[in-house]
């Protein structure tokens, strides 16, 4: 009966799991089944890449409030300086919607940063996150810096409270995490578990 059961497992990894020519790994996978054919072509690896121009433009226009929408030239420059990264674009839109940064100012700042550091994808994303980080209140900047002790590990409100130096029984820790989530620095993985965004942790060296 078990042989007739199909289970699909989705694994998200920050690096490639197997190489195309990794025969040793494939042979081990085949040994799990009763025959080599059982595991053939069952491992499918897809690399997530930056959005294309059209997708990035649509994402920006959907995320930014109507009152802050600008012409296509400014929008195009912003998404380009964001490296066409969904996280960077959404974080930028959150800063714009909060009235803390104007699109023209963001474009100018990202342009200057890009000219100084080049236009590599990683630098573009980090520059974008640095812009949104600078728009946070100093209090939230410090709390986000404290959360980096977790790196990519999951944590709960208890752990966040200890890092923040706040009482768990109050609503303050949850409100702080929610505020950082709305700016796309933190994500909720489960009802009571949180995690720093991957791009956030990778950019901490440049931001902090």
C-alpha positions in Angstrom: 0.0 0.0 0.0 2.9 2.4 0.8 4.3 1.9 -2.6 1.2 3.5 -4.1 1.4 6.6 -2.0 2.8 9.8 -3.5 4.3 12.4 -1.2 5.5 15.8 -2.5 8.1 17.6 -0.4 9.0 21.2 -1.0 12.5 22.3 0.3 13.6 25.9 0.2 17.4 26.2 0.3 19.8 29.2 0.1 22.2 27.2 -1.9 22.0 24.4 -4.5 21.2 21.0 -3.0 22.7 18.9 -5.8 24.8 19.4 -8.9 23.6 18.0 -12.2 26.6 15.7 -12.3 26.4 14.6 -8.6 26.1 10.9 -9.4 26.9 9.8 -5.9 23.9 11.7 -4.5 21.6 10.4 -7.2 22.7 6.8 -6.7 21.9 7.1 -2.9 18.5 8.5 -3.7 17.8 5.6 -6.1 18.7 3.1 -3.4 15.8 4.4 -1.2 13.4 2.8 -3.6 13.1 -0.8 -4.8 14.4 0.1 -8.2 16.5 2.8 -9.8 13.6 3.9 -11.9 11.6 4.8 -8.8 13.7 7.9 -8.0 14.6 8.9 -11.6 13.6 12.5 -12.3 11.8 12.8 -9.0 14.1 15.5 -7.7 13.4 18.8 -9.3 15.4 21.8 -8.4 14.3 25.3 -9.4 16.4 28.4 -8.9 14.5 31.5 -7.9 15.7 34.5 -9.8 15.0 38.2 -9.7 11.8 39.5 -11.3 11.8 40.7 -14.8 11.1 44.4 -15.5 7.4 43.9 -16.2 6.9 41.8 -13.0 8.9 44.2 -10.9 6.9 47.2 -12.2 3.6 45.5 -11.5 4.7 44.6 -8.0 5.7 48.1 -7.2 2.5 49.6 -8.6 0.4 47.1 -6.6 2.3 47.8 -3.4 2.6 51.5 -3.4 -0.4 53.7 -2.5 -2.1 55.6 -5.4 -1.2 59.0 -3.8 2.5 58.1 -4.1 2.5 56.7 -7.6 4.9 58.5 -10.0 5.8 58.3 -13.6 7.2 55.2 -15.2 10.7 56.6 -15.4 11.0 57.1 -11.6 9.4 53.7 -11.0 11.7 52.0 -13.5 14.8 53.6 -11.8 13.6 52.5 -8.3 13.0 48.9 -9.2 16.3 48.7 -11.1 18.2 50.1 -8.1 16.3 47.5 -6.0 17.8 44.8 -8.1 14.3 43.7 -9.2 14.2 41.9 -5.8 10.6 41.4 -4.4 11.7 42.0 -0.8 13.6 45.2 -1.6 10.7 46.5 -3.7 8.1 45.7 -1.0 10.2 47.2 1.7 10.7 50.4 -0.4 6.9 50.6 -1.0 6.3 50.3 2.8 8.7 53.2 3.4 6.9 55.3 0.8 3.4 54.4 2.0 4.4 55.4 5.5 5.2 58.8 4.3 8.8 58.5 5.5 10.5 58.6 2.1 9.4 60.1 -1.2 10.0 58.1 -4.4 12.2 60.9 -5.8 14.3 60.9 -2.7 14.6 57.1 -2.7 15.6 57.1 -6.4 18.3 59.8 -5.8 19.7 58.0 -2.7 19.8 54.6 -4.4 21.4 56.2 -7.5 24.2 57.7 -5.4 24.7 54.4 -3.5 24.8 52.5 -6.8 27.4 54.8 -8.3 29.6 54.4 -5.3 29.3 50.7 -4.9 28.6 49.4 -8.4 25.4 47.8 -9.6 25.8 44.2 -8.5 22.5 42.5 -7.5 23.5 42.0 -3.9 24.6 45.6 -3.5 21.4 46.9 -5.1 19.3 44.9 -2.6 21.4 45.9 0.4 21.3 49.6 -0.6 17.5 49.3 -0.8 17.2 47.7 2.6 19.6 50.3 4.0 17.3 53.1 2.8 14.2 51.5 4.4 16.2 50.8 7.6 17.3 54.5 7.8 13.6 55.5 7.7 12.8 53.5 10.9 12.6 55.1 14.3 15.9 54.8 16.2 14.1 52.5 18.7 13.2 50.0 15.9 16.6 50.2 14.4 18.1 49.1 17.7 15.5 46.3 18.1 16.1 45.0 14.6 19.9 45.1 15.3 19.2 43.0 18.4 17.2 40.4 16.4 20.2 39.7 14.2 21.6 37.5 16.9 19.1 34.9 15.6 20.4 35.2 12.1 18.3 32.8 10.0 17.0 30.8 13.0 13.3 30.9 14.0 12.4 32.5 17.3 9.2 33.1 19.3 7.9 36.1 21.3 9.6 34.8 24.4 13.0 35.0 22.8 12.3 38.4 21.2 11.1 39.8 24.5 14.4 38.7 26.1 16.4 40.3 23.3 14.3 43.5 23.5 14.5 43.6 27.3 10.7 43.8 27.5 8.2 41.8 29.5 6.7 38.9 27.6 3.3 39.3 29.3 2.8 42.7 27.7 1.7 43.2 24.1 4.7 45.4 23.3 7.0 42.6 21.9 4.3 41.4 19.5 3.6 45.0 18.4 7.3 45.6 17.8 7.5 42.4 15.7 4.4 43.4 13.8 5.9 46.8 13.0 9.1 45.2 11.7 7.0 42.7 9.7 5.1 45.5 8.0 8.4 46.9 6.8 9.4 43.4 5.5 12.4 42.9 7.8 10.7 40.1 9.8 8.4 37.3 8.6 5.9 35.1 10.5 6.7 31.5 9.7 4.0 30.0 11.9 1.4 31.5 14.2 3.9 31.9 17.1 7.2 31.8 15.3 9.2 34.5 13.5 12.3 34.7 11.4 14.5 37.5 10.0 14.2 37.9 6.3 17.1 36.2 4.5 18.0 39.3 2.6 17.9 41.2 5.9 20.4 39.0 7.6 22.7 39.0 4.6 22.6 42.8 4.5 23.3 43.3 8.2 27.0 44.0 7.6 26.2 46.9 5.3 23.2 48.2 7.3 24.7 48.1 10.8 
